[in-house]
Amino acid sequence: MDLFKWPRQTDIKDHDLFGDEHFGTEAPCVIFEKRPIQDPQGNPVEGLYSAWIILNNPAQYNSYSTEMVKGVIAGFHKASMDRSVVAVVFTAVGDKAFCTGGNTKEYSEYYSGNPSEYANYMDLFNGMVDGIYNCKKPVICRVNGMRVAGGQEIGMAADITLSSDLAVYGQAGPKHGSAPVGGSTDYIHWNLTMEQAMWNCISCELWSAYKMEQKGLISKAVPVLKKDGKWVRNPQVITDRYIDDGAIVYGEMVQGEALAAAKNLIKECEIDFTLLDNEVNKILWTLTNLFPHCLQMSIDGMRQKKKYFWDLNKNNHRHWLAANMANEAYLGFNAFNYKKLTGKGECDFIEYRRQLAEAKPMTQELIDAVLPQRKEE
């Protein structure tokens, strides 16, 4: 019996759970775009696209608000269910930042001191990371600027990272009232040595894109500065491979007069993402010329190792992060949020430790003792 002779439904099903209500064009928002796949000569391929999920909050370094988290979730589901989409490009507006994590103003003024509300928010955050891992399309993180804190973690959930060489990478939690438990502590040590991973998570140092490339955390760092028609590598970073005082200094930031000179050179350059976008298009073209189901099976098999540890810990981390909003997160986020009024974006860590050494409870007295105070008019 030939089954294909029996009646069949001809209407194409729509498997997307969301409409376009979570996307926008005015910051802060998430932009969703479909762009034609290009062949190596730059010609658009009819009927095949990449889905671009773009964080649009450049005034706040593309930090994600609650509504933007919903937009990322909706974007990855929409791309996953779109038959014409070959792959996803996860990026952001501007040239300063891919993402610096959660929106500190919102954290400070709404979520701090309100653990129950932050617990609900963390369910959305977990859903955002789940959305990346569950997307049935390859995910390229196109890093247009700094990828820090939660921005580093959602970027690490992507399959491949291509980066502006002006970008820096790192964590911020222990300095601002949180911990890098949105993915980093689960698997960053797969890319770095255990002690390098430890230092990266706890020190809050910012590492260059070249250092990240050398250590295998990202696939490629690409020049984006142009002067007099010529490409210029990030002059703030040592890109010659040599040993200084017994240590390899490739990828380290320059210091002192060299840093001042580098910043002056950057001012003389224009920022041009052509090389970065060329690298993105190369990857997209490679992915286009593969069997899609075999490709996705390969990707899911690779992702599953990261996803296993993410799933193992995400709920415990959600509960701790929520409870922490009544404690150190309250101090850290409020200090950072009001730094324009106080002139300092961090708590008095020494005084805080003294207070704890005396077994002082979390009272207004302790808060006043450790938070920066408003500057005199």
N, C-alpha and C positions, 0 to 999 in steps of 0.2 A: 504494500500500500504506500503510495507516494503522498507523504504528509503535505507537501507543498501544493497539492491540488485542492486541499481543504481551504475553506474561507479563512482569511487572516485579517487582523486589524491593520489598517494602513496609516492611521494617525500616529505621528511620532510623539512619544511620551515626553513630558517635561519633568525631569527628576530634580530640579532645583527647589530647595525648600524656601528660598528667599526671593523677593523681588529686588528692585533697585533702591528700596527705601533706606538702606544702610550706607549708600554711597552718595558722594556729593562732589562739588567743585570748589566750594568756599571753605577755607581753613577755619577751624580744625575739622578734618574729615578724612575719609579714605576714598581715593579715586580708583575706579575700575575701568580699564581700557582693554580693548582687543586690537592688537597690531599685527598686520600680515607678516607671516614668515618670509624672510628674504633669502634668495639663493646667494651663492658666493659673489655674484656680480651685482648684488644689491637689488635685484628685481623681485617684486612681491610675488608670492606663490598664491594663486587663486584658491580661496576656500579654506586655507589653513592659517592659524593665528597663534600668537603667544598672548597670554592674559597677563596684563600688568596690574599688580596690586600696589598702589602708591600711597604711602603715608604722607599726608598733607597737613603739616603743622610746623612749618619752618621757623616761625617766630619763637617756638619753644623746642627747638632742635628735634622736631618730629617725634616728640614724646606722645604716647598714645593715651587719649582720654577714654572713658568708659564707652562712649559712642563709637570711637574709632576701633576699639577692640571688637565690637559687634561688626563693624565694617570689614575687618580682616577675616573674621569667621565667615561672614557672608561671601566675601571675595573668593576665598579658597574653595568653598563649596560650589559656588557658581562656576569657577574654572574647572573644578573636578567633573562637573556634570555636563560641561559643554563639549560636544563631540568634535567640534572644529578646533579646539585648543590643543596644541601639541605640548606646551609647557608653560609654567608660570614664572614671571619675573617679579620678584618682591623687592621693591625699592622705595625711594622717597623723593620729595621735592627739594630742590636746592643743591648746594654744594658743601654745606657745613656738616650735615648729620644725616645718617640713615635713620637712627633712632637712639634716644638716650633712655629708653624705658618708659615707665609709667609717668603720667603727667603730675609733676610735683605739686603744682598749685592745687589740683584736684585732691591729691593725696592729703595735703596739709589742711585744706579748708573744708573738706567733706569727710574723708575716710579716717583721718587721725583721731584717735579717741573713740572710734565707732567700729569695734571689731566685727560686729554682726554684718554691717554693711560691707566691710572690706572682705569678709568671707564670701559674700555673694559676688563681689567683683572678682575675687580669685577664681571662682567657678568659671567666669567668663575668660579670664586669662588662661586657665587650663584648657578651655575650649578653643582658644586661639592657637595654642601650641598643638593641640590635638588636630585642629583643622589643617595645619601644615603637614603633620605626619600622615593624616588620612587622605590627603589630596591625591587623587589617582592620576596625577600628572607630575613630571619632574619639576622641582622647584629650584630656581636660581636666585640667590640673593645678590642683587646688584648694589654694592655698597658705595654710595655717593658721598659719604662723610663719616663722622665718628659713629662707631657701633659700640655702645656702652650700656652696662647694667642690663635691664630687661631687653634692650635693643640687641645686645650681644646674644642673649639667650634665644630670642625668637629667630635671629639670624642663623644661629648654630643649628636650629631645627631644619633649615633648608638643606638641600642635597649638595649644592655646589655654590661657592662664594667667589665672585669676581669683584675686585675692589679698586677704587681710587687709591692712589698711593699717598694721598693726603689724609686718608682715614686713620683713626686710632681705635684701638680695641681695649676693652677692659671691663672691670666691675666697679661699682660704687657703693654697694650695700653696707659693708662694715663701717664706712665713713659717714653714711647718711641715714642709718637706722634700719637697715634690712640685711638680707643675706642672699647670695647668688644661688638660690634654690629653685629657680625657674628653669633649670636644665643644666647649668654649668657644673654644679657639684655632682651631677649624675654621670657625666661622660666627658668633660673637657680633658680629663687625664688620658683619654685615648689619643689625643693629639699632642699633648705635652707630656713631659716626664711627670711623675707623681709630684715631685717637689716644685717643679715649674708651675704645675696646675695649682698646687696649694698656694704659692706666692701670688699667682695671677688672681685667684679668687679672694684672697684676704688683704692684699696690699693696696688695692685700688690704684695701682700704677696703670698708666695708659701705654700700650705697646703699639709700635708702628705696624702698618700693613706689611712692610717688608719682613719684619720680625715674625709676624704671624704666618706669612708665606713660608719663610724658612723653617718654621717649626711645624708646618703642615696643617695649621688650623684653617687656612683659606687656600683656594686653588691658585690665585694669581693676583698680584698687585700691578696696576697699570698707571703709567704717567698721565696726568690730566692738566699739567701746567704747560703753557705754550708762550714762548717769547720770540719775537721776530720770526715767526713761522716755524720755529724748531721746538721739539718736545724737550721738557726739562724735568728730570726726576725730582721728587720732593727734596729740596735742599736742606730740610730740617732733619734728615735721616742719613746716617752713614750707609752708603750703598757699595763701598769698596770692601772686599773681604780681606780683613787683616786682623792680627792679634795685637792687643794692647794690654800691657800688664797681665799677660797670661790668659786673657779672656777674648773670645771672638766678639767683635764689636759691630759686625754687620747687622743692620736693622735698628741699632740704638739711636736715640735722639742726640743731636749735637748740643753742645752747651756753650754758655758764655757769649763771647763775641761772635763765634760761628753761628749761634742761634739768631742773634740780632741781625747778622748779615743775611741769613737765610730768609728771615721774615721780610727784610727789605726787598730781596729778590722776588719773593712771591708777590709783593705789591706791584712789581713791574710786569707780571705775567697775567695772561688771561686763563680762565679755567675752561677747558674744552673736554667733553666726555666722549669724543669721537672714538678714541682707541678703546675705551671701556665698552662702549656699545658695539664696536666691531667684535670684541671678544665674546660678548653676550650673543651676538648673531651667529658666530662660529659654533658655539655650543648648541644653539637652537637648531641650526642646520644639521648638525650631527644627530641630534635627537629625532629630527623629522625623518631621517633616513634609516630608521630602525622599526622593526615590528612593534607596534604600540603595546600590545599585551605582554609580549616577552620583555619589553623594556620595563613596564611597570612592575612585573613580577620580580625583576632583578632589583629595582629600586626598593620595593617593599621588603624584600629579603635583607637588603642592606640597612634600611631604616629600622627594621625590627629590633636590632641590637640596641640602638639608642632608645627606641620607644619602650623597650622592656623596662629599662631602669627609670625612665620618665614615668611610666604608669605605676611602677612600684612605689614611687615616692611622692607623686604629685598631691595626693589627698592629705598625707601627713604634713607636707609643706604648706598646703593651703590653710590648715588649722593653725599651724605655728605663726604664719605670716599674719593671720587675722588677729590672734591674741597679741602679737607684737605691736599692733597698732595702738594699744593702750599703754605702751611702754617706750622702748627705745625708738620705734618708728615715729611716735608722736614727737619726740625730741628732735630727731634727725630731720624729718620732713619740714617741720615748722622752722627750724633754724635755717634751712636752705631756702624756703619759700620767702622768708622775710629779710633776706640778706641785704636788699636795697635799703631797708629801713634801719638795719643794725650795723651794716658794714662788714658783717662776718657771716659766712654761710654754714658754719659748723658749731657744734656745741663745745663747751669747755670740757674736753674729755678728762683732763686731770681732776677737775673739781667733781665731775660725775663719779669717777672712780673713788675719790675721797668720800663722797656721800654714801656710796655702796659699802665702802670699808667700815663705815659707822652704822651700817644696817638701816639707813634712812629709807622710809617707804616712798613710793611714788606719789608725792603730794605737790601742791602748788609751791610750797617752799623749796622743794628740790628742783622743780621746773624753773623757778625764777633764778635759782643758784647756778644752773648750767646753761640755760638758753642765752644767747646774745641779747643784750638790751638795746632798746631804741637809741639811736644817736641823739645827742643833744642838738637842738635847733640852733 
